């Protein structure tokens, strides 16, 4: 039985880090990794949506992962998202991730063409075969990938012993229960992990059975999610709910910007901690001049909420 405890907790989705010329910034990647280690998160999810993976070359994605591992090894659980929109590149990234000694690899289904389930399963299993000694995480994000994880597809994938988790970013929280039931039936009570995906419903996802979360806004305000998770473990759902509401208000505020959400969050991290992570890669839109007020207000909301938590013993 595999030990899945290393996957349980708060795992920020790692942001793409660029220099002034829009190239991968290895120092930026390393600085963000150290920052998250110091914040006390459980791990990082590298090369996913937050990492702008679909706009990066495989060599760039390898460079990012290597830079993360240079700082994180032994200090963080590292899950590397390796999916590309073709099998060969995905397998190449999976092989590289295993060589880097990540804890797990992850993959969305192929996008654009709507493939039959047997073809999606074959794609995932071929990726897994390129990293035979590494755990595999199914990433279900139907609103972006255009394909939903079904119970029949999950049942087929659970025939692969490396499949130990689902990162579930579908909106219905009951999917978490359904997928976890199937995983436990195949792997035992502690042999399968379910990650909550939508940050706005972290409390709901944990309440219905998620073992932790992987989220795109965790890195800009990890204190809020770490405390929420701790309160859930204590059984104080009401207090956890209050922090969730504050986190959601911050997310909604950041979403008011004309520029992409990740551009907003990287700018907030620059202003709060001096992290130079660059902007976002085209065609994602960078910050517009009129976004200044949104950035300032969102940063103030984050700082005030963190301050309130510290002053009130972690209870809002």
N, C-alpha and C positions, 0 to 999 in steps of 0.2 A: 504494500500500500504506500503510495507516494505521500509525502508530507506536504499538505497544501496550506499550512498555517502561514507560510511566508507570503502568501498572496492576499491575506485577509487584512484589510485596513484601507488607508487613504493612499491612492496611487495617482498622482497628477499626470495628466497627459502632457508630454514634454513639448515645449514650443520650438518652432524653427528659429534658429539664430543666424542672423546675417550680418556681414560687415557693411560699410558705407557703400560698397559697390554691388551689394545684393548677392555676394558670394557667401558660402557657408563660413561662419565664424567659429573656428575651433575654440578660441579663448572664451567666446560667448557661451558655447555649449558647456564648457568646463565650469564656468562661473555659475551658470544656472544650476548645474548638477550640485555643486558645493552648497549653493544657497538652499536647495531643497533638502539636502542632507542635514543642514543646520536647523531647518524647520521641523525635522523629526517625522517626515512622511515615511510610509512603509516602502514605497518604491516609485518607479517611474515607468511610464508607457511611452516608448520612443518610436517615432516614425508613423504616427497615426494621423488623424485629421488635424489635430493641433500642430503636428509637425509638418503640415503642408506637403505630405508625402507624394500626392499625385502630381505636384509641380516640381519634383526633384528627380534628378538622374540617380541611377543605382549607385554610382560612385559617391555621390553626395550623401546618400543615405548611409552608406558604409562609413563614411568619414564621421558623420554625426554619432553613430553608434559607438565607434571606436573612441571618440572623445568622451562620451558619457561613461563608458566602461573604464577609462583611464582614471576617473574620479570615484566611480560608484561601486566598484567591485568589493564585495564583502560588507558594504554599508547600506546598500539599497537592493531590493528586488527589482530586476530589470526585465521588462517584457518588451520585445522588439516586434513591432508590426512590420511584416515583410511583404505584404501583398502588393503586387503590381497588376496591371491589366493584361498580363500574359504570364503563362506558367513558367517559362524559362527564367525570366528575371526574378520572379518570386522565389523559385528554387535557389537561385544564386544568392539572394539575400538571406534565405533561411540557412543555407550552408555557412555563409559568413557569420551570421548571428550565433550559430552553434560554436564556431571557431572562437568567437569572442567570449564564449561561456556565459551567455545570458541565461536567465532562469526559464524563460518561455518565449516562444514566438507566437504571433497572432496574425490573423488574416481576415479581411472582409471577403465576401464573394466577388467574383468578377463583375465589373460594372458595364453598363451600356447595353450589351446584348442580354436578353432574358433567357438564361440557360435552364435546361431541365435539371432536376435535383441530382440525378446521377452524375451529370457533368460537373456540378458544383462540388459534390463529394469527391470526385476524382481529382479535381483541381486542388482542394484542400489536402487530400491524402498525398498527392505528389509533392506538395510543399513540405508536408510533415516528413516525407521519406528523405528529403534532403537534409533534415536535421533529426536523425533517428533517436538521438539521446536527449532530446529537448522537449519539454512540455509544449502542448499546442492549445491556444485559446481561440475559440470561434468568436468573431466580432460581428454582432448582429446590429446593423444600423440601416434598416430598410428605407428610411426617409431620404437617405443619401445614396445608398448602394442600389436601390431599386429592386432589391430581392429580400424577402423575409425568411428568417430561419423558421422552419416548420418542425413539428414534432417528428415527422417521418424522416426529415433530413438529419435532425439531431440524433435520432435513434441509429441511423446509418453511420454517422460519424463516431458514435460512441463505441463502434466496433474497433476503432483505432485506439489502442491503449494510451497513446500520448495525449489524447484529448482530455483535458482536466478542467476546463472552464469555458464559460460563455461570458463575454462582455456584452451585456444587453443594453442597447440604446434605443430600443423600440419604446414607444410612449405608453402602451398598456402595462401597468405594473404587474398584472396577473401573469404576464409572460415569464416573469422571474420565477414564480412558484412552479409553473409548468415545466420549465427547463430544469429547475433544480430537482424536482421530483424525478425526472428522467435520469439526471446525472447521478443522484444518490442511488437509484435502483441499479445503475450499472457499475458504480465505483464504491459504494458504501457511504456511510454518513459523513466521513471526513475526507473522502477521496475526490470530491468535486467542488468547484468554486463558482459562485455566480457574482459577477460584478454589476453593480448598478451603473448605468450609463448617463441618463439625463440628470445633470447637476441639480436642476430645479425640483426634482423629486427624490433626492437622496434619502430623506427620512422615510418616505413611503416605500422606497425600494428596500431599505434595510429592514423595515418593519415586516415586510412580507417574505423576507428570507435572504436577501442579498448579503454576502459575506463581507463586502467592502464596496469600494467604488473606484472607478477610473473616470476622471472628469477633466474637461477642458478649462474650467475656471478654478480648479483646485490650486494651481501654482501661483495665482495672483493673490489668493487669500487662504492659504492652507490652514491658518489658525482656526478659521470658522468651521471647516470641515473636520479637522482633527477633534475639535471640542464637540461638535455634533455627534461624531462617531463614539466618542467616549461617553457622552450622555446616554446614547442609545444602549450601550453596553451596560450602563448602570440602571437602565429601565426608566430613565427620566425622559419620556417621550415629549412631554409638554415643553420642557426647557429646550430640547433639541429642535422642536418645531419652531420656536421663537427665533433661533439662529438661522434655521432654514429660510424663514420669511425674510430676514435681513439679507441673507445671501442672494435670495431671489430678487429683492429690490435692487441690489447692486448689479446683478446680471441684466435686469431690465434697463437700468440706467446706461450701462455700457453699450447695450444694444441700440440705444438712440443715436449713436454716432453714424455719420455718413460712411466712415471708413470701417474696415472689417474688424470684428470683435477681437481678433488676435493682435491686430495693430494697437488697439486700445489697451489691452492688457500688458503688452510688452512696453508700451510707453509708461504705464503706471509703475511697472517694476523698475524702469529706468529712473523715474522720479523718486520712488520710495527707497530704492536700494543701490542705485548707481549701476544697475545691470545693463550693459550695452548689448541688446539683442536684435537691433535693427527693426525694420518694418516687416511687411509681408511681401510675398512674391506675386508678381503679376500672373494672372489677371485679378487676383484679390486686390481690392482697393485699399490704399494706405490712408492715413489720417488726412482729413481735410482741415483747413484753417478753422472752420466753424465747429470742429470737434473739440477744441480746447476747453470749452466750458463743460462738456461731458466728461472729459478726462479728469478735470479738476474735481468735479462733483463726485464722480465715482471713487476717486482716490480718497477724498475726504470721508465718504461713507465707509470705506474699508478701514481707514485709520480709526475712525470714531468707534466702529463696532469692535475692533480689536482692543481698543482702550477700555471700552465698557466691559468687555469680558475679563480683562486683567483686573479692573477695579472691583468687580463684583464676584470674584471667585469663579469665573467661568459661566456665570448664569446671567442672562439678560433680563 
